[in-house]
């Protein structure tokens, strides 16, 4: 007797581009995002914030010290784009992933449950994030090897926070 398998994922398509971007400042990134979120990883802390009107409203216990020497990585994102910067041996490197235009690409959205220092401060500012648990929606872009026809993730970006739903 054969059984039909139900896929646990939904592969979709979207026009998307990924381009390298040079590091300027956290404030410049917030202005480009306009409305969304920011997560800042430093040697001594992880800070989360809400971006409204191009301005960051930090929601962590203490406002982070804006010192590039302690900066490890940043993700500033909304529903259509993400700026991702990380420290490498030759300084800060970055990329902009935008889902507004570009080549059509397969993708898969996933939900990651948050509890801790990233999620709790956001619950204080967004009334729709009232659950004790939050999820981070990630978008995972799929590429295909031309020789082996093997599929795999070629990029991933943060999209949004949501209240956890069972």
Backbone torsions as a table, in degrees:
resi	resn	phi	psi	omega
1	UNK	NA	128.2	179.8
2	UNK	-96.5	148.4	178.0
3	UNK	-119.2	143.2	175.0
4	UNK	-82.6	134.3	178.2
5	UNK	-94.7	136.2	177.2
6	UNK	-98.4	123.2	179.5
7	UNK	-65.4	146.6	-179.9
8	UNK	-96.6	7.4	-179.7
9	UNK	-139.6	161.9	-178.0
10	UNK	-129.0	101.2	179.2
11	UNK	-78.6	129.1	-179.1
12	UNK	-123.7	178.1	177.8
13	UNK	-127.3	147.3	179.6
14	UNK	-153.5	148.7	173.1
15	UNK	-79.7	124.3	-173.2
16	UNK	-148.1	149.9	175.2
17	UNK	-132.5	151.2	173.4
18	UNK	-129.9	122.1	-178.1
19	UNK	-132.4	143.9	175.5
20	UNK	-67.6	145.4	176.2
21	UNK	-133.7	148.2	179.3
22	UNK	-87.0	148.3	178.0
23	UNK	-72.9	133.3	174.4
24	UNK	-121.3	-77.4	178.8
25	UNK	-161.8	164.0	178.0
26	UNK	-63.9	-39.4	-179.6
27	UNK	-63.4	-40.1	178.9
28	UNK	-64.0	-38.9	177.7
29	UNK	-63.2	-45.4	-179.5
30	UNK	-60.5	-40.6	178.9
31	UNK	-63.5	-37.6	-179.5
32	UNK	-71.4	-35.0	178.1
33	UNK	-71.3	-41.9	179.0
34	UNK	81.1	-68.9	179.6
35	UNK	-132.8	128.2	179.0
36	UNK	162.4	-144.0	-175.8
37	UNK	-133.7	162.2	174.9
38	UNK	-141.7	139.1	172.0
39	UNK	-124.9	128.5	-175.9
40	UNK	-119.8	121.2	176.0
41	UNK	-102.7	124.1	175.4
42	UNK	-123.9	169.8	-179.7
43	UNK	-56.5	-35.2	-171.8
44	UNK	-107.8	-5.1	-174.7
45	UNK	-165.6	161.4	168.2
46	UNK	-118.8	127.4	-177.9
47	UNK	-121.5	142.4	177.5
48	UNK	-119.8	150.1	178.8
49	UNK	-151.6	162.3	175.7
50	UNK	-104.8	134.5	177.4
51	UNK	-105.3	120.0	178.2
52	UNK	-131.3	126.9	179.6
53	UNK	58.9	29.5	179.6
54	UNK	80.0	5.1	-179.8
55	UNK	-112.6	142.3	-179.8
56	UNK	-92.3	131.5	172.6
57	UNK	-114.1	99.2	-176.5
58	UNK	-67.8	135.9	-177.7
59	UNK	-114.4	11.5	178.5
60	UNK	-83.8	170.6	-179.4
61	UNK	-55.0	-42.8	178.8
62	UNK	-129.7	146.5	176.7
63	UNK	-63.9	131.8	-177.6
64	UNK	-66.7	148.7	174.5
65	UNK	-76.5	121.7	-177.9
66	UNK	-83.1	78.7	-178.2
67	UNK	-125.9	112.5	-177.5
68	UNK	-59.5	-23.8	-178.5
69	UNK	-65.0	-28.8	-178.6
70	UNK	-100.3	0.9	-176.6
71	UNK	-76.9	127.2	177.3
72	UNK	-103.5	-51.5	176.4
73	UNK	-159.7	161.3	179.9
74	UNK	-140.2	139.4	168.7
75	UNK	-128.4	115.7	174.5
76	UNK	-115.4	126.5	-167.7
77	UNK	-152.4	160.4	169.7
78	UNK	-148.9	-166.1	-175.2
79	UNK	-63.8	-25.0	-173.8
80	UNK	-115.1	-13.4	-178.8
81	UNK	-155.0	159.4	174.8
82	UNK	-142.4	133.5	167.2
83	UNK	-98.8	125.4	-179.8
84	UNK	-125.6	121.9	177.9
85	UNK	-123.0	143.6	178.6
86	UNK	-144.1	152.1	177.9
87	UNK	-83.0	131.7	174.7
88	UNK	-126.2	-179.7	-178.0
89	UNK	-63.8	-22.3	179.8
90	UNK	-108.0	27.1	177.0
91	UNK	105.7	-161.1	-179.3
92	UNK	-82.2	131.9	175.5
93	UNK	-118.6	155.7	-178.8
94	UNK	-157.1	165.8	175.1
95	UNK	-147.2	151.3	173.9
96	UNK	-111.2	123.8	173.4
97	UNK	-109.2	120.8	-177.1
98	UNK	-125.0	132.5	178.7
99	UNK	-102.9	32.1	-179.0
100	UNK	-98.7	-26.2	178.8
101	UNK	-164.1	177.5	178.4
102	UNK	117.9	-163.2	-178.3
103	UNK	-75.5	138.2	178.5
104	UNK	-68.4	131.8	-175.0
105	UNK	-138.2	144.4	174.7
106	UNK	-74.1	145.9	176.1
107	UNK	-149.8	166.2	178.9
108	UNK	-138.8	124.5	174.8
109	UNK	-89.1	141.3	179.2
110	UNK	-133.5	158.2	178.1
111	UNK	-115.5	131.1	178.1
112	UNK	-117.4	125.7	-178.8
113	UNK	-76.1	135.3	177.8
114	UNK	-116.9	147.3	172.1
115	UNK	-139.7	-124.6	155.5
116	UNK	43.1	-150.8	-170.2
117	UNK	-67.3	-21.8	-179.5
118	UNK	-81.7	-45.6	-173.5
119	UNK	-82.2	-40.9	-174.0
120	UNK	-58.7	-44.9	179.5
121	UNK	-62.8	-30.4	-179.5
122	UNK	-71.2	-27.8	178.6
123	UNK	-64.5	-26.6	-178.3
124	UNK	-74.5	-21.0	-173.1
125	UNK	-107.6	-27.9	-177.6
126	UNK	-108.3	116.3	-178.2
127	UNK	-66.9	-24.3	179.0
128	UNK	-81.9	-4.3	177.5
129	UNK	-105.9	59.8	-173.8
130	UNK	-93.6	-8.6	-179.7
131	UNK	-66.5	155.1	173.6
132	UNK	-70.1	-15.1	-179.0
133	UNK	-127.8	137.8	176.5
134	UNK	-114.6	157.2	171.9
135	UNK	-119.5	145.9	173.3
136	UNK	-104.1	122.9	177.7
137	UNK	-85.5	125.8	175.8
138	UNK	-115.1	144.9	176.2
139	UNK	-110.0	123.8	-176.2
140	UNK	-113.6	117.4	-175.2
141	UNK	-89.8	135.6	-173.6
142	UNK	-106.0	131.9	174.7
143	UNK	-120.9	165.0	-175.9
144	UNK	-128.9	132.6	177.0
145	UNK	-75.9	126.2	-175.8
146	UNK	-69.0	-27.0	-178.3
147	UNK	-84.8	-41.8	-174.7
148	UNK	-104.4	-10.7	-176.6
149	UNK	62.8	19.5	178.0
150	UNK	-79.6	134.3	177.7
151	UNK	-94.6	149.9	176.7
152	UNK	-165.4	166.2	177.9
153	UNK	-75.8	133.1	178.5
154	UNK	-110.0	-16.1	177.4
155	UNK	-164.6	160.3	178.1
156	UNK	-148.1	142.4	178.4
157	UNK	-140.3	156.9	174.3
158	UNK	-82.2	141.8	-177.4
159	UNK	-114.3	-52.8	-175.3
160	UNK	-166.8	165.9	170.1
161	UNK	-103.8	145.6	175.9
162	UNK	-140.9	156.8	170.0
163	UNK	-67.2	143.5	-178.8
164	UNK	-67.6	132.8	177.0
165	UNK	-124.4	131.6	179.1
166	UNK	-80.6	NA	NA
